[in-house]
Amino acid sequence: MSKTKHYFSHETAVIDEGCSIGDGTKIWHFSHVMPNASIGKSCNLGQNVVISPNVILGENVKVQNNVSIYTGVTCEDDVFLGPSMVFTNVINPRSAVNRKNEFKETLVKKGASIGANATIICGITIGEYALIGAGTVVTKDVEPFSLVVGNPSKPIGWVSKNGHRLKFDGKGIGICPETSEIYQLRNGRVMLKK
């Protein structure tokens, strides 16, 4: 008796045994999901995406074309990974040295977006709703709601949950132009006011 599949995978996609794929997820051309990977509901994996063993993707994660997500990476719900962005999982890779027991963990928290062709050096955390600009090389942790660009990455401002640049008044209050949500900047950190 076969189990009904509740996700879509293109005929050219390879789905290995032992992975978990949530309802409503779509896996497109020439993508590969390896054993013990966990993909949540309503995700979208573009063309030529590789999900390595033990990777965890939350719900509603959007992975654009030509992205490889290596063992040690966890992406929480609502993460966006832009075209051809890159994760690493070893600090000092060498072809002749096996370092599979030295993988560093990388955490991309809820709602964060990583732009096209960005590189994420392993062992860091990207905070909730952070926005990593296209081509950025991220070498250290990124604060929630932070906008970072460059090589190496530098914070240049703050963004709302919807990705709009925030402007703060003298009291450290910023308002999202799309949602009117209010944000507080205090001691170099941004928080959404409840």
Wavefront OBJ file of the C-alpha trace (Angstrom):
o trace
v 0.000 0.000 0.000
v 1.569 3.307 -1.048
v 1.292 6.521 0.918
v -0.281 9.454 -0.907
v 2.176 12.251 -1.629
v 0.939 15.667 -0.439
v 3.682 17.728 -2.081
v 4.755 18.347 -5.687
v 8.092 17.242 -7.115
v 9.089 17.677 -10.744
v 9.913 14.420 -12.554
v 13.606 15.412 -12.721
v 13.870 16.027 -8.953
v 15.550 13.381 -6.785
v 13.989 12.718 -3.373
v 16.023 10.296 -1.253
v 14.537 7.861 1.253
v 14.262 9.023 4.842
v 13.533 12.707 4.288
v 10.436 14.497 5.511
v 8.537 16.881 3.209
v 5.557 18.927 4.375
v 2.187 19.283 2.680
v 1.973 21.784 -0.144
v 5.724 21.989 -0.740
v 6.951 22.272 -4.350
v 10.294 20.888 -5.544
v 11.280 21.936 -9.050
v 13.575 20.790 -11.896
v 16.868 19.012 -11.155
v 16.679 19.506 -7.381
v 17.915 16.920 -4.874
v 16.652 16.328 -1.325
v 19.000 14.011 0.580
v 18.290 11.546 3.413
v 17.098 12.827 6.788
v 16.441 16.334 5.506
v 13.330 17.928 6.973
v 11.299 20.360 4.863
v 8.202 22.015 6.320
v 4.831 22.771 4.784
v 4.335 25.150 1.850
v 8.019 25.501 0.943
v 9.217 26.182 -2.588
v 12.542 24.800 -3.836
v 13.511 26.288 -7.195
v 15.493 24.679 -9.988
v 18.856 23.015 -9.203
v 18.527 23.191 -5.408
v 20.411 20.738 -3.176
v 19.231 19.987 0.358
v 21.938 17.990 2.165
v 21.363 15.352 4.860
v 19.941 16.579 8.176
v 19.164 20.100 6.923
v 16.047 21.575 8.530
v 13.746 23.995 6.710
v 10.698 25.376 8.526
v 7.381 26.217 6.906
v 6.977 28.581 3.932
v 10.714 28.702 3.148
v 11.433 29.980 -0.367
v 14.667 28.703 -1.936
v 15.455 30.256 -5.307
v 17.388 28.600 -8.156
v 20.933 27.242 -7.770
v 21.120 27.155 -3.955
v 22.842 24.378 -1.986
v 21.933 24.077 1.691
v 24.581 22.013 3.442
v 24.456 19.824 6.540
v 24.482 22.023 9.628
v 22.079 24.662 8.275
v 18.677 25.315 9.827
v 16.220 27.823 8.349
v 13.192 28.712 10.448
v 9.733 29.589 9.049
v 9.299 32.215 6.303
v 12.985 32.418 5.318
v 13.848 33.605 1.782
v 17.066 32.392 0.112
v 17.882 34.355 -3.054
v 19.210 32.930 -6.320
v 22.697 31.405 -6.177
v 23.320 32.412 -2.546
v 25.848 30.165 -0.765
v 26.108 28.503 2.632
v 29.336 26.969 3.904
v 29.690 24.394 6.670
v 33.459 24.087 7.274
v 35.783 26.971 8.230
v 38.958 25.559 6.636
v 38.020 23.115 3.843
v 40.706 20.982 2.196
v 40.103 18.400 -0.489
v 42.539 15.922 1.086
v 41.250 16.375 4.681
v 37.912 14.893 5.761
v 36.230 17.418 8.080
v 32.701 15.985 8.184
v 32.941 15.846 11.981
v 33.767 19.581 12.059
v 30.629 20.985 10.405
v 29.617 24.287 12.017
v 25.935 24.994 12.560
v 24.273 27.997 10.931
v 20.853 29.272 11.982
v 18.683 31.547 9.844
v 15.847 32.763 12.054
v 12.199 33.389 11.188
v 11.451 35.794 8.361
v 15.059 36.562 7.393
v 15.917 37.158 3.715
v 19.262 36.516 2.049
v 19.867 38.230 -1.295
v 21.157 36.775 -4.555
v 24.801 35.657 -4.618
v 25.335 36.330 -0.893
v 27.748 34.045 0.977
v 27.069 32.927 4.544
v 30.163 31.741 6.434
v 29.259 28.841 8.734
v 28.778 28.983 12.488
v 26.658 32.136 12.689
v 23.077 33.168 13.434
v 21.074 35.496 11.223
v 18.402 37.166 13.353
v 14.665 37.362 12.789
v 13.592 39.428 9.773
v 17.171 40.475 8.955
v 17.814 41.434 5.329
v 21.130 40.425 3.743
v 21.858 42.427 0.587
v 22.755 40.799 -2.733
v 26.408 39.786 -2.960
v 27.058 40.281 0.759
v 29.614 38.076 2.549
v 28.342 37.451 6.087
v 31.143 36.534 8.517
v 29.490 37.153 11.904
v 26.090 37.086 13.608
v 23.415 39.451 12.279
v 20.997 41.235 14.634
v 17.222 40.851 14.198
v 15.731 43.402 11.733
v 19.251 44.408 10.622
v 20.062 45.427 7.037
v 23.590 44.291 6.157
v 25.616 44.684 2.946
v 29.185 44.420 1.694
v 32.263 42.223 1.979
v 32.690 41.690 4.838
v 29.118 42.510 5.799
v 28.355 45.694 7.689
v 25.031 46.805 9.150
v 23.736 49.928 7.399
v 20.250 50.202 8.881
v 17.125 48.422 9.988
v 14.114 46.913 8.253
v 10.556 46.034 9.230
v 9.041 42.545 9.115
v 7.854 43.409 5.590
v 11.363 44.426 4.489
v 10.970 48.216 4.442
v 13.834 50.440 5.597
v 12.996 51.979 8.971
v 13.663 55.622 9.862
v 13.788 56.351 13.578
v 12.861 59.614 15.294
v 14.697 61.172 18.257
v 12.911 58.786 20.622
v 14.015 55.718 18.650
v 10.577 55.054 17.161
v 10.217 53.849 13.567
v 7.055 52.971 11.655
v 6.729 50.484 8.798
v 5.250 52.377 5.812
v 3.316 49.293 4.674
v 1.823 47.950 7.901
v 2.106 50.926 10.326
v 3.712 48.573 12.852
v 5.813 50.458 15.399
v 9.459 49.554 16.092
v 11.732 50.657 18.936
v 15.485 51.178 18.517
v 17.244 50.937 21.870
v 20.877 50.111 22.713
v 21.666 49.101 19.128
v 18.782 46.654 18.820
v 15.370 46.901 17.162
v 12.209 45.390 18.594
v 8.638 45.374 17.348
v 6.437 47.140 19.875
v 3.469 45.075 20.979
l 1 2 3 4 5 6 7 8 9 10 11 12 13 14 15 16 17 18 19 20 21 22 23 24 25 26 27 28 29 30 31 32 33 34 35 36 37 38 39 40 41 42 43 44 45 46 47 48 49 50 51 52 53 54 55 56 57 58 59 60 61 62 63 64 65 66 67 68 69 70 71 72 73 74 75 76 77 78 79 80 81 82 83 84 85 86 87 88 89 90 91 92 93 94 95 96 97 98 99 100 101 102 103 104 105 106 107 108 109 110 111 112 113 114 115 116 117 118 119 120 121 122 123 124 125 126 127 128 129 130 131 132 133 134 135 136 137 138 139 140 141 142 143 144 145 146 147 148 149 150 151 152 153 154 155 156 157 158 159 160 161 162 163 164 165 166 167 168 169 170 171 172 173 174 175 176 177 178 179 180 181 182 183 184 185 186 187 188 189 190 191 192 193 194
